[in-house]
């Protein structure tokens, strides 16, 4: 198999370009590491000059560190929480009720719905429960799987309807 010389040249050029890119990336990494070392050294010098060495009082006073972004963020969160808590506390003061005045409020124990409607709800709950049991009995007596499953599902659905009606009765009709 004979290789084309242009193809070989273009492949070499690609490899050279990749190698150059790789070297640039390595140089950038080395430069970043050097800058980090330099910043670390500057930090150590600042720390030494700001109170960890035997300097004069004037030098120590001029060495107040600048707050970092993390410090600023923490301060802003603390300030926001403090203001929110203060406003909530101030607005909630009027809601306090004395213990004696709470006993004066009359308790309303009357049913919400009329007795006729409540009787209808109660009868419907009982009828749904009865028919639910009948459907479950029929499903047990049947031998066909599909019919058995359908009858059982109908029984469960009627049972759920009975529960729903009982809850409605409990909420709106109980005295």
Buried (B, 14 or more C-beta within 10 A) or exposed (E): EEEEEEEEEEEEEEEEEEEEEEEEEEEEEEEEEEEEEEEEEEEEEEEEBBEEEEEEEEEBEEEEEEEEEEEEEEEEEEEEEEEEEEEEEEEEEEEEEEEEEEEEEEEEEEBEBEEEBBEBBBEBBEBBBEBBBEBBEBBEEBEEEEEBEBBBEBBBEBBEBBBBBBEBBEEBBEE
